[in-house]
Amino acid sequence: MSTAVAKTPFVYASSLAIDVATMKLVPEADTIANETRVVFERISARLAHSGLTLRDVVKTTCYLSDESHLEEFVEAYEAVFAPGPYPVTSTLFLGIAGNCRVQVEVVAAS
């Protein structure tokens, strides 16, 4: 399974804050805000392999395990992309691997 694919001029990447050895949330993701931060740090690292940054993201699809996480997630998400412009986004609520609460996939343009 791939977590980043480059197809000029786009790079597609996704992440969640999971330890693949245990299939559990990583310890530093103790809040929704921190989990969101970890997810975007991982995405940022994947984009860097293609010479891109989060500023190159044009579209996000965000998955939350529960609607009650939305407000804290949105605050953390907006901090990641501040001061804007913000990518086009869709947010869905569904089950996520392990005990993760946040998963994000992005499309970045080179």
C-alpha positions in Angstrom: 0.0 0.0 0.0 1.4 3.4 -0.9 1.1 6.6 1.1 2.2 8.9 -1.7 2.1 8.7 -5.5 3.4 11.3 -7.9 1.6 11.7 -11.2 2.8 15.0 -12.8 1.6 17.6 -12.1 -0.1 16.1 -9.1 1.1 14.3 -6.0 -1.4 12.3 -3.9 -0.6 11.6 -0.3 -2.4 10.4 2.8 -1.6 9.6 6.4 -3.0 8.8 9.8 -1.3 8.9 13.2 -0.9 5.1 13.5 2.0 2.9 14.7 1.9 0.2 12.0 3.6 -2.3 14.3 0.7 -2.1 16.8 -2.1 -0.7 14.6 -2.7 1.8 17.4 -2.7 5.6 17.7 0.8 7.0 18.3 1.2 8.3 21.9 1.9 11.9 20.8 -1.6 12.0 19.2 -3.3 12.3 22.6 -5.8 15.0 21.4 -7.6 15.6 18.1 -5.4 18.7 17.6 -2.2 16.7 18.2 -3.4 13.8 16.1 -4.2 16.3 13.3 -0.7 17.8 13.7 1.0 14.4 13.5 -1.0 13.5 10.4 0.0 16.7 8.6 3.6 16.3 9.7 3.6 12.9 8.0 1.9 14.2 4.9 4.4 17.1 4.7 7.3 14.6 4.8 5.8 12.6 2.0 5.2 15.7 -0.1 8.8 16.8 0.5 10.0 13.7 -1.4 8.4 15.2 -4.5 9.8 18.7 -3.7 6.4 20.0 -2.5 5.1 21.5 0.7 1.7 21.8 2.3 1.4 25.2 0.5 1.1 23.1 -2.7 -2.0 21.2 -1.5 -5.1 22.1 -3.5 -7.5 19.5 -2.2 -8.0 17.5 1.0 -10.4 14.8 2.0 -10.6 14.5 5.7 -12.0 11.5 7.6 -13.0 11.8 11.2 -14.2 8.8 13.4 -16.9 10.9 15.1 -18.7 14.2 14.4 -17.9 15.4 17.9 -14.2 15.8 16.8 -15.1 18.3 14.1 -14.6 21.6 16.0 -11.2 20.7 17.4 -10.1 19.2 14.0 -11.1 22.3 12.1 -9.1 24.6 14.5 -6.0 22.4 14.0 -6.6 22.1 10.3 -6.9 25.8 9.8 -3.7 26.3 11.9 -1.8 24.0 9.5 -2.8 26.1 6.4 -2.9 29.5 8.0 -2.9 32.2 6.9 -4.4 30.7 3.8 -5.4 30.2 1.1 -7.0 27.0 2.3 -7.4 24.0 0.0 -10.8 22.8 -1.1 -11.9 20.2 1.4 -14.4 17.5 2.0 -14.9 16.0 5.5 -16.5 12.6 6.1 -17.3 10.6 9.2 -16.5 6.9 9.3 -14.5 4.2 10.9 -10.7 4.5 10.7 -7.9 1.9 11.2 -6.9 1.1 14.7 -8.1 3.6 17.3 -7.3 6.6 15.1 -9.7 9.4 14.9 -8.3 11.4 12.0 -7.1 10.5 8.5 -6.4 12.9 5.7 -5.6 12.5 2.0 -4.3 15.4 -0.1 -3.8 16.3 -3.7 -0.9 18.7 -4.2 0.0 20.4 -7.5 3.6 21.0 -8.7 
